[in-house]
């Protein structure tokens, strides 16, 4: 008897709860949203699940993913917008079944006025399976994230309610064109990557300055990097695995950082990892004259002594290096605010000729690199970009001499050789722009020189801007900028 009484009480409680739910005006759904009816919307050729970024010229076309033609319960499909605060924006558009309506495509409605928030706008249709008229967005809808609410109706009852989020761009430009592959030392784009090599993947975005896109990088389905474009997330340094095979990398770009519920623009690239290794460097690994050799492929390590902290390049302000792509390759960006210092070099063997062999792309006027001999007072050798020229300057406390070469017209990386020596208190140097690093010609025969006293050590900096590193006397100070992208730098003796 007690068992029956307890069961009877539970049934009464269940009915009471159902009665309260059915009587609550805030609950407008007749059945729970179990996705019995799969409703979606298409923008162009993509459903909102795949791309939920909408521009002012796009049209939102609602549709049922499964046929509902034989379902007698459905009499209409209602759609409306909610903004980020949950407020209804614009018309509530109701596609109502009308048995007398032709099955031909109905006329699309005009865009709703902005002051019609929540009012119903009925569109009679002959079938909910047929291509429905596009959903009218409110006029002058502000840029932002919105929720498109779908209600499957039976008369005035809501059989099912579902939602899709999207970001509305209004008239703001935002597009994702492609992923470009950049390999260190390679002049052309190549999607065949040697095992263990580092490549730079660049998300080519075109967007309005009012946006700061958020980019998520995937290896297959695993997130490997993400961040805002302003923080450098548009470029990904990726190290190829040690196994051969095809690797798929995908990037998804969103207009804003808050991407919850959104599907951004996606692009992918397939990379072939192989054992094939091209000879892309200025020097061979068995060169016995190399003192320092830096190959800028994602780190600041000296290649012949990897892992030794004292051999690393050091940033003057100890910040994260900036890596930049260009013409199918990439490198380290240095300039007026991004100065990198090599370890000091002893001048104990006075009279020896030294050679600097480097590959870089000039960007802006200013110091490319500098060699400082001593500190009290300093004698410097500076390589500078000045308009359409490269200038090698020797500066002592008493004189300044220079040598000038015209830059090639091509917008590409340059291979530059500088030869210098210090003997009998005299700094002598010359330089040349090499046309082909594999067939290096003799450097320019002209040498320039200055007399001075020297300490027993010199220091090399990339991107340095010393007091007198401007080729034109009296030139006003230049704003902070990157002066070059570095692909390779070597010091030989």
PAVEX-413296 format. One record per atom (N, C-alpha, C): residue in one letter; x, y, z. Coordinates in steps of 0.001 Angstrom, whole numbers, plus 500000, padded with zeros to 6 digits. Example, Ala and Ser with C-alpha at 12.3 -4.5 7.8 and 13.67 -1.06 7.14 Angstrom:
BEGIN
a513190494310507800a512300495500507800a513200496700507800s512850497750507080s513670498940507140s512900500030507870
//
This chain:
BEGIN
x500835498794500000x500000500000500000x500869501256500000x501904501258500847x502812502425500909x503488502668499575x503861501556498910x504522501686497608x503593502330496595x502349501952496555x501371502539495619x501145504007495923x501102504336497223x500879505731497602x502035506614497137x503252506125497303x504423506908496882x504428507115495374x504075506094494637x504026506209493174x502984507224492755x501789507191493436x500709508128493126x501157509568493386x501907509791494470x502400511142494794x503373511644493728x504237510764493249x505202511169492223x504508511573490930x503446510843490577x502693511169489359x502022512528489509x501449512790490713x500814514089490951x501818515233490832x503021515052491399x504056516102491317x504440516360489868x504582515291489079x504953515433487677x503908516214486912x502600515892487142x501537516626486467x501505518091486897x501789518329488158x501789519712488646x502883520530487965x504066519955487851x505175520658487184x504834520944485736x504256519967485041x503879520165483631x502828521257483502x501894521312484449x500865522342484395x501461523727484558x502440523835485487x503090525139485693x503833525579484435x504577524629483795x505345524962482594x504419525401481471x503326524656481271x502403524991480183x501724526321480412x501540526711481673x500847527965481957x501753529163481995x503053528967481941x503999530089482036x504071530809480717x503819532112480711x503816532894479475x505209533026478891x506264532870479717x507625533028479209x508054531850478368x507338530720478480x507715529538477720x506837529480476489x507466529674475309x506672529710474076x506929528498473206x507564527456473730x507868526275472933x506961525122473345x506256524562472381x505322523473472651x506074522179472901x507126521942472115x507974520772472285x509390521243472567x510192520444473285x511570520863473532x512360520945472244x513394521814472260x514200522014471061x515156520854470889x514655519760470344x515455518554470179x515947518400468743x515858519503467949x516277519480466558x515527518428465751x514223518220466095x513392517340465281x513295517888463876x513145519189463772x513125519874462490x514466520602462328x515220520232461306x516539520822461093x516394522050460201x516439523223460855x516275524488460140x517627525194460087x517907525808458954x519176526487458775x518967527683457859x520038528390457585x519983529508456644x521264529499455826x521145529891454593x522276529905453671x522595531351453286x523884531655453289x524355532953452799x525254532667451609x524800533050450417x525513532638449215x525359531143449051x526472530434448916x526418528973448753x526764528226450026x526917528946451146x527333528310452394x526269528476453479x525966527393454235x525078527539455397x525807528258456522x525041528799457468x525626529542458585x526538528683459448x526350527358459414x527235526478460181x528667526514459655x528820526804458362x530142526786457737x530767528174457672x529975529178457383x530451530568457397x529351531438458003x529645532045459125x528643532892459778x529128534330459853x529651534808458726x530060536206458573x529265536783457413x528522537854457655x527583538382456675x527889539841456402x527920540209455123x528123541598454708x526788542236454345x526817543529454131x525563544255453877x524882543805452588x525645543329451618x525040542912450354x524611541465450316x524850540713451397x524489539297451421x523004539098451723x522488537973451260x521092537617451514x521030536344452350x520154536360453342x519971535209454227x518770534415453738x519016533180453295x517953532340452750x517678531187453714x516545531196454439x516221530099455362x515798528856454594x516035527685455201x515601526434454567x515535525324455612x514704524327455315x514653523091456095x515637522105455474x516492521512456300x517461520556455778x516787519240455391x515680518919456030x514895517733455672x513498518183455252x512891517445454343x511575517815453831x510512517795454934x509668518819454913x508545518886455860x507214518952455108x507237518605453816x506039518724452987x504908517824453490x505264516671454064x504230515732454506x503952515838456002x504427516886456631x504200517060458068x503009517995458268x501845517462458700x500634518292458835x500703519262460011x501663519059460923x501732519916462108x502284521302461799x503141521410460779x503824522674460519x502966523571459637x502724524772460100x501951525747459312x502772526973458942x503930527173459595x504715528375459296x506123528217459861x507004529061459359x508360529194459887x508584530677460177x508904530997461440x509124532389461837x510607532620462127x511132533801461702x512522534170461946x512574535581462501x513505535801463441x513773537166463902x515186537240464457x515670538469464632x517030538727465098x517033539175466545x518077538765467264x518384539334468576x519802539875468537x520010541019469181x521354541581469248x522119540984470430x523316541502470701x524167540936471752x523571541110473146x522586542025473296x521926542226474587x520664541384474725x520316540647473662x519112539826473698x517866540540473212x518008541789472751x516854542555472273x516516542166470839x515212542099470536x514763541818469174x515036543042468305x515607542789467106x515953543855466173x515224543592464862x514476544585464367x513799544459463084x512525543629463156x512030543263461967x510784542516461850x510930541081462358x509818540515462770x509686539076462934x509002538576461670x509762537879460816x509272537456459503x508688536050459607x507438535893459147x506732534620459246x506410534119457844x507016532971457479x506721532324456198x505541531379456449x504356531765455957x503108531071456266x502646530234455086x502304528955455357x501799528093454294x500450528600453803x500321528721452466x499078529165451837x498780528197450709x497714527377450887x497409526334449902x497169526913448519x496700528153448446x496410528753447144x497614529414446511x498720529447447215x499913530112446699x500611529234445685x501085529842444600x501797529090443574x503110528555444121x503576527434443528x504853526868443940x506036527585443315x505769528569442467x506881529320441892x507539530153442991x508768530559442756x509525531293443778x508824532581444134x508517532823445402x507817534024445811x508719535242445705x508099536403445666x508851537655445594x509477537951446947x510744538338446924x511442538645448170x510929539959448749x510822540036450058x510332541264450686x511391542351450661x510955543564450866x511876544680451033x512506544583452418x513641545244452599x514272545247453924x513369545971454921x513365545463456117x512486546010457142x513008547352457634x512106548193458064x512495549471458654x513057549241460041x514009550082460481x514656549842461776x513738550029462975x512603550712462806x511739550963463955x510596549951464058x510719548805463388x509668547785463423x510080546611464304x510815546864465330x511338545802466171x510218544943466761x510267543650466424x509318542700466993x508000542574466266x507663543504465362x506402543389464639x506495542304463588x505369541632463344x505360540511462408x505180540988460977x505878540284460085x505797540550458649x505526539212457989x504309538983457513x503895537677456985x504205537576455497x504747536423455106x505020536132453700x504355534802453371x503271534793452596x502623533528452230x503477532753451227x503616531446451450x504388530590450540x503598529331450254x503830528757449061x503117527538448697x503698526303449341x504982526357449700x505643525211450330x506827525714451143x507014525096452308x508179525439453117x509421524686452647x509222523706451748x510357522996451173x510959523751450000x510184524630449404x510654525363448247x511627526449448688x512377526977447769x513306528072448064x512523529256448629x512746529541449893x512010530613450560x512603531977450225x511807533028450305x512351534382450112x513405534686451172x514334535558450839x515384535862451808x514833536621453000x515482536435454123x515089537089455367x515543538552455323x514618539501455517x514976540925455389x515697541457456626x516936541890456435x517671542526457535x517197543958457734x517229544443458958x516842545841459201x517771546812458471x517238547934458102x518057548977457501x519009549552458544x520191549949458082x521205550586458941x521535549734460163x521562548407459971x521907547503461075x523379547699461432x523697548002462703x525098548240463084x525932546962462995x527231547141462788x528146546006462798x528143545354464178x528181544022464212x528203543332465493x527718541897465364x527680541210466499x527248539817466520x525761539740466835x525059538874466086x523611538725466227x523253537243466280x522028536983466747x521486535637466778x520244535595465911x520227534658464960x519054534441464124x518224533329464770x517001533670465160x516124532732465874x515118532139464888x515026530803464879x514063530079464035x512970529513464937x511721529676464528x510592529064465238x509735528296464235x509652526985464438x508762526142463634x507386526205464280x506372526648463521x505066526988464094x503985525983463701x503037525801464640x501750525148464372x500693526116464873x500165526888463940x499257527955464349x500041528978465150x499595529236466382x500295530188467246x501270529504468189x501318528180468113x502218527438468982x503581527242468319x504637527273469138x506004527042468668x506334525569468894x506461524833467791x506819523425467898x508293523247468257x509124524114467706x510560524002467972x511218525358467758x512196525622468586x512952526873468491x514439526528468425x515156527168467510x516605526978467401x517249528310467025x518578528367467158x519293529625466941x520574529387466164x520994530400465401x522270530421464709x522897531805464917x524154531811465319x524851533081465513x525563533500464224x525709534800464029x526505535314462918x527044536692463286x528085537096462560x528648538433462743x528311539255461509x527695540418461748x527295541287460644x528350542368460445x528912542411459232x529985543359458919x529474544729458515x528193544804458142x527648546053457573x528475546399456328x529036547613456263x529810548007455090x531315547856455305x531705547134456351x533130546968456681x533706545813455869x534872546029455280x535517545021454437x536244543982455286x536052542708454941x536758541619455615x536730540403454705x537921539931454286x537993538758453423x539284537999453698x539268536730453358x540410535825453549x540732535250452176x541867535673451611x542171535315450229x542880533980450090x543919533736450915x544693532514450731x545676532346451881x546336531178451906x547480530943452787x548716530828451904x549699531664452165x550939531612451404x552024530925452229x552866530160451528x553943529404452157x555269530101451880x556034530366452944x557342531013452809x558390530127453475x559463529845452727x560547529037453270x561829529853453316x562604529660454364x563840530397454512x564798530139453359x565316531230452752x566292531105451678x565731530726450334x564430530514450223x563820530113448953x563191531328448302x563512531549447044x563047532755446355x561643532601445806x561165531370445628x559829531174445097x559012530329446073x557698530442445935x556811529701446822x556916528209446523x557095527405447546x557190525958447385x556435525294448518x555658524269448185x554900523546449197x555511522187449492x556765522005449046x557523520812449422x558541521235450468x558404520673451677x559183521129452820x560123520013453275x561433520289453388x562339519276453937x561994518958455384x562217517732455785x561910517302457153x562652518171458172x561926518584459211x562526519370460286x562714520836459984x562436521280458750x562601522697458414x561438523527458941x561724524802459169x560696525747459618x560219526557458425x558911526656458258x558323527494457218x557412528518457884x557159529589457165x556190530576457636x554937530468456776x553796530318457431x552508530312456753x551835531653457016x551440532310455936x550881533660456047x549415533661455624x548543534071456536x547126534226456208x546938535585455532x546604535557454242x546447536793453469x545024537313453662x544895538271454573x543598538867454884x543514540266454306x542317540655453953x542034542034453544x540907542523454442x541184543557455254x540161543973456213x540279545459456522x539175545986457016x539066547388457400x539862547655458677x540381548865458798x541186549227459976x540370549203461267x539047549184461162x538208549112462360x538173547706462962x538712546734462247x538720545352462721x540120544946463166x540173544000464079x541406543314464445x541088541819464415x541204541182463240x540770539784463096x541473538848464066x540782537752464350x541311536700465220x541500535460464362x542713534862464413x543052533745463543x543359532512464388x542769531384463995x543020530099464650x543650529169463613x544812528600463941x545518527678463058x545309526243463539x545058525339462585x544811523931462893x545770523043462107x546250521998462743x546889520866462068x545887519726462150x545273519426460997x544106518554460973x543016519205461846x542618518565462978x541592519166463837x542162519774465112x543467519691465261x544117520167466491x544552521625466337x544169522469467309x544599523864467296x546083523929467656x546875524578466798x548313524696467054x548726526128467369x547868527094467070x548169528497467399x546913529320467191x546781530407467936x545674531329467738x546019532672468351x545353533713467869x545596535042468408x545073536126467475x545226537375467895x544767538519467120x545786538878466045x545283539414464955x546156539801463849x547162540852464292x546732541783465143x547620542851465612x548770542312466442x548622541110466968x549668540485467777x550528539528466958x550336539529465635x551168538704464757x550624537337464433x549363537057464788x548811535714464570x548536535410463108x548623536412462234x548434536165460813x549570535359460202x550716535320460880x551866534540460424x552145533418461418x552322532217460898x552590531060461741x553936530458461361x554847530356462333x556083529606462138x555796528139462474x555974527273461480x555616525860461638x556808524993461275x557171524074462161x558288523167461917x557771521846461375x558304521447460225x557885520189459614x558321519016460476x557501517971460548x557877516788461333x559017516020460659x559523515013461339x560618514205460816x560124513041459953x558809512923459800x558251511863458978x557798512431457633x558005511660456569x557544512068455240x556024511961455145x555457512751454238x554023512654453987x553376514003453842x552094513989453508x551325515220453344x550761515669454693x550874516953454950x550334517559456166x549363518660455749x548180518664456354x547178519687456064x547145520716457195x547326521975456836x547240523079457788x546079523977457373x545245524314458348x544074525156458066x544086526373458979x543638527494458437x543472528716459233x542032529185459122x541469529591460253x540107530127460296x540187531547460843x539645532495460101x539737533909460459x538364534451460840x538324535160461969x537095535770462479x537266537288462510x536192538038462337x536318539501462356x536737540049463720x536385539324464792x536662539794466152x537167538639467000x537683538985468182x538255537970469068x537186537062469651x536031537606470024x534962536808470621x534285535998469516x534713534759469338x534250533922468221x533240532861468649x532735532956469874x531813531944470382x530589531835469473x530322530626469012x529157530358468177x529314530725466720x530496531221466326x530703531669464956x531538530673464166x531332530673462857x532191529951461926x532814530991461008x534146531103461038x534825532142460270x535145531703458855x535902532554458168x536396532204456835x537571531238456998x537579530151456233x538624529141456351x539365528942455036x540663528719455153x541500528319454030x542442527235454531x542867526358453628x543829525340454035x544908525191452980x546001524559453389x547120524313452487x547671522931452807x548062522205451768x548633520877451934x550126520952451649x550939520504452611x552394520558452498x552950519142452406x553875518945451478x554529517655451336x555854517700452082x555960516916453144x557200516819453911x558024515684453315x559277515981452949x560099514981452274x561553515093452723x562346514125452275x563776514134452602x564558515030451667x563947515460450568x564652516313449606x565022517631450254x566289518013450138x566760519233450780x567540520054449767x567038521236449477x567713522107448516x568854522854449190x569884523193448398x571005523972448912x570612525444448832x570118525980449919x569525527319449884x570360528352450625x571500527964451182x572255528875452027x573480529439451324x574020530500451901x575173531181451327x576456530375451506x576524529578452544x577754528856452880x577470527373453016x578526526598452985x578404525163453267x578768524921454723x578240523871455284x578428523604456700x579874523254457055x580671522859456077x582061522490456365x583046523639456148x582529524844455967x583406526008455781x584160526286457084x585495526216457019x586317526337458227x586585527782458628x586216528746457782x586500530154458067x585347530867458767x584262530149459016x583082530779459606x583270530927461111x583099532163461601x583115532397463047x581691532397463589x580804533194462975x579380533224463324x578572533033462041x577518532254462155x576637532038460994x575211531902461519x574374532874461153x572975532906461597x572060532724460385x571242531708460445x570239531439459409x568879531678460046x568212532734459656x567012533194460368x565785532434459891x565578531260460470x564448530411460111x563589530117461333x563319531157462114x562432531006463258x563114531039464602x564464531187464630x565159531315465904x566372532222465723x567017532554466838x568170533456466835x569459532711467179x569498531420466931x570657530613467275x571758530734466223x572989530659466698x574133530563465797x574219529116465333x574216528884464024x573957527546463493x575041526536463829x576295526973463942x577377526012464157x577574525667465634x576869526391466511x576957526105467954x575570526156468569x574664525401467998x573261525473468419x573104525135469899x572268525928470559x571928525657471948x572789526367472961x573900526999472540x574743527718473494x574197529125473687x573718529477474877x573060530779475094x573937531965474735x575249531872474990x576127533011474734x576328533258473238x575864532334472378x576010532501470933x574718532995470278x573675533169471051x572410533667470510x572527535150470183x571779535582469154x571573537015468960x570719537535470107x570981538760470531x570227539346471648x569530540612471190x568219540708471519x567447541920471228x567765542967472277x567924544218471832x568310545291472749x567301545481473866x566017545188473594x564982545383474613x564382544069475085x564985542951474672x564570541631475140x563087541358474897x562627541664473669x561234541399473316x561168540289472277x559958539833471978x559773538741471025x560182539183469627x560993538385468924x561413538766467573x560224538884466622x560380539741465650x559368539919464612x559843539217463339x559061538225462896x559383537499461675x558438537956460572x559001538250459387x558194538816458312x558393538025457022x557296537809456250x557407537124454953x557703538111453829x558290537574452744x558529538398451560x558982537519450402x558256537637449277x558655536975448034x558930535478448194x558104534786448937x558251533350449052x559207532893450132x559909533833450765x560761533475451881x560379534324453075x561095534184454180x560805534993455354x562090535190456128x562056536112457073x563256536364457849x562978537225459059x564056537621459716x563996538427460927x563931539900460555x562940540615461098x562811542044460839x563596542823461887x564483543705461427x565285544540462320x565179545984461866x565379546913462797x565269548325462450x565584549215463618x564970550376463625x565324551390464613x564915551017466036x563854550257466195x563425549822467521x563668548338467757x564168547657466753x564438546225466849x565891545983466453x566752546106467451x568196546022467251x568703544723467875x569483543958467102x570000542674467557x571526542710467577x572103542163468632x573548542220468834x574158540830468779x575250540701468006x576025539465467979x576999539454469143x577499538285469512x578548538239470543x579785539024470087x580517539565471065x581708540339470740x582776539492470054x583606540164469240x584647539487468478x585998540099468837x586996539250469131x588332539723469510x589117540182468283x589880541264468454x590751541782467394x592215541454467697x592451540404468440x593813540090468871x594730539835467685x594202539245466614x595005538998465415x594887540199464483x595480541309464872x595395542548464108x596021542356462731x595356542908461720x595859542779460364x595119541744459540x594332540902460176x593554539891459468x592401540538458710x592098540002457540x590917540448456800x589702539657457285x588634540396457491x587364539798457897x586371539962456747x585398539083456741x584362539154455702x582992538984456347x582064539861455989x580650539722456359x579888539361455094x579229538218455120x578415537766453998x576980537671454487x576091538400453846x574718538471454367x573708538516453229x572484538114453572x571369538201452631x570199538836453366x569684539909452795x568600540654453433x567804541382452368x566629541845452774x565800542678451896x565672544057452527x566203545104451877x566041546464452429x564575546886452406x564153547554453477x562765548011453565x562658549529453585x563325550153454551x563240551606454717x564647552178454880x564750553486454677x566042554141454868x566493554016456324x567781553860456503x568338553763457850x569391552673457917x569833552382459138x570916551438459346x570511550005459082x571274549310458223x571070547885457971x571835547086459025x573151547335459113x573915546791460232x575068547724460540x575684547524461712x576783548380462154x577822547537462869x579090547916462674x580196547294463394x580874548382464214x580915548209465509x581476549212466418x582799548705466988x583854549487466753x585192549155467241x585489550023468455x585396549436469637x585705550175470849x584584551110471260x584828551820472381x583792552715472936x584328554089473326x585634554288473411x586188555532473970x587214556199473057x586770556974472047x585439557012471431x585317555902470408x584091555639469952x583848554524469052x584250554873467622x584739553862466930x584908553906465485x583885552921464922x583123553345463923x582051552489463426x582133552305461923x581636551159461497x581427550858460077x579940550542459916x579232551369459178x577781551238459044x577403550954457600x576473549998457417x575853549790456111x574446550357456193x574121551250455255x572888552041455334x572142551979454016x570816551974454101x569990552222452922x569654553703452891x569983554329451780x569693555752451581x569026555924450231x567695556045450247x566905556165449028x567099554912448169x567727555038446985x567900553907446085x569325553363446121x570039553659447186x571432553259447283x571702552499448575x572752551685448538x573377551156449742x574673551919449952x574927552333451188x576099553141451501x576873552474452625x578177552287452416x579066551807453465x579822553016454003x579701553277455295x580319554454455919x581298554013457000x582459554637456997x583445554483458069x583515555799458817x583339555741460127x583215556955460929x584207556877462083x585098557845462138x586039557974463252x585792559310463932x586465559587465064x586259560881465727x586671562072464872x587467561840463827x587986562968463047x587524562994461607x586979561888461079x586597561895459661x585500560872459377x584817561087458232x583785560187457738x584042559955456250x584151558681455855x584299558341454435x583212557336454078x582876557262452788x581783556370452387x581997555837450981x581296554743450716x581266554113449399x579805553798449093x579359554078447853x577941553961447496x577757553035446304x576754552157446400x576349551297445287x574842551438445086x574412551422443832x572983551514443527x572299550188443813x571101550260444379x570318549054444633x569759548492443330x569692547182443186x569036546595442011x567569547029441959x567013547019440776x565629547442440615x564643546392441119x565043545143441152x564132544084441595x563855544191443085x562617543883443450x562200543932444849x562435542561445477x563681542267445797x564010540934446290x565126541023447323x565529539862447843x566624539802448793x567957540042448076x568867540703448772x570201540989448238x571238540152448977x572270539741448251x573441539143448881x574553540194448851x575027540574450034x576004541658450154x577242541135450867x578412541485450315x579683541093450906x580443542340451343x580899542337452590x581719543427453122x583040542839453581x584163543421453111x585500543002453527x586151544144454302x586789543828455426x587428544889456207x588612544330456983x589496545223457371x590642544852458198x591019546019459085x591655545698460195x592175546703461117x593663546402461306x594512547329460880x595945547162461062x596611548532461061x597642548653461890x598387549914462026x597457551090462289x596487550857463209x595531551903463593x594781552471462378x594437551590461458x593724552034460255x592644550999459925x591387551479459760x590260550634459351x590067550774457844x590157549648457151x590019549626455700x588863548693455334x588034549097454367x586869548281454021x586382548565452605x585663547622452049x584902547821450815x583716546856450832x582801546991449877x581645546091449832x581161545948448411x580332544934448190x579766544687446868x578415543997447027x577545544209446055x576268543497445967x576477542358444983x576379541130445456x576651539962444621x575410539591443823x575602539338442565x574479538997441692x574027537558441886x574959536680442199x574634535260442367x575519534709443464x574912534301444586x575696533838445724x576449532547445437x576029531780444420x576717530546444096x577936530798443208x577958531894442503x579093532249441658x579559533641442064x580150533722443226x580510535021443773x581661535626442979x581434536840442500x582476537550441774x583384538255442764x584484538778442269x585398539522443119x584737540803443597x584923541184444866x584323542413445355x584910543637444668x584231544755444801x584703546001444192x586131546288444659x586973546745443758x588393546912444060x588672548137444932x587771549090444917x587996550324445673x587844550068447174x588790550555447949x588721550475449403x588648551882449984x587966552012451107x587940553265451852x588561553008453210x589066554067453850x589780553854455116x589700555083455995x589805554860457320x589925555940458297x591011555549459290x591691556561459851x592705556340460888x592083556555462253x592419555691463195x591896555833464560x592585554832465464x592383555010466760x592834554051467755x591717553031467997x592068551772468168x591066550717468295x591263549925469576x590124549484470151x590193548535471254x590419547134470689x590439546146471556x590730544777471134x589483543964470804x588338544610470661x587099543879470379x586191544738469518x585406544082468652x584366544818467916x583029544119468111x581968544891467908x580603544424468168x579750544713466938x578985543706466495x578126543847465317x576669543890465767x575921544833465214x574487544924465498x573716544983464195x572551544328464169x571646544373463022x570544545369463321x570263546245462354x569216547245462528x569660548434463340x570935548543463640x571412549606464520x571334550969463850x571017551981464640x571005553361464168x571892554171465095x573160554293464739x574066555092465539x573943556555465168x574635557389465878x574497558840465761x574714559329464346x575696558752463642x576049559253462317x575756558255461210x574690557471461342x574466556449460321x573557556943459202x573350558233459067x572554558796457989x573484559273456897x573228558843455660x574152559145454581x574142560619454201x573013561289454413x572907562696454033x573020563572455270x574093564364455395x574251565228456578x573070566188456725x572635566353457963x571546567286458224x570165566728457989x570070565480457538x568748564878457301x567994564752458623x566697565105458641x565919564962459886x565794563503460283x565610563279461574x565500561916462093x564314561200461471x564501559935461131x563441559129460530x562596558477461628x561308558267461378x560475557578462371x560914556132462518x560588555546463667x560954554157463921x560359553254462851x561179552356462298x560711551487461233x561645550296461120x561155549254460437x562029548144460085x562853548565458876x564135548355458943x565014548728457833x565354547550456930x565219546320457432x565548545160456603x564928543898457183x564688542934456290x564332541568456679x565559540702456430x566019540022457473x567253539253457394x566978537785457121x567655537259456113x567563535841455791x568801535094456279x569959535745456248x571188535061456628x572271536108456944x573130535781457910x574246536661458258x575415535793458731x576588536019458131x577764535228458491x578989536134458616x579803535850459610x581088536532459787x582189535497459598x583105535785458650x584202534867458354x585519535555458602x586551534771458895x587884535346459114x588926534491458419
//
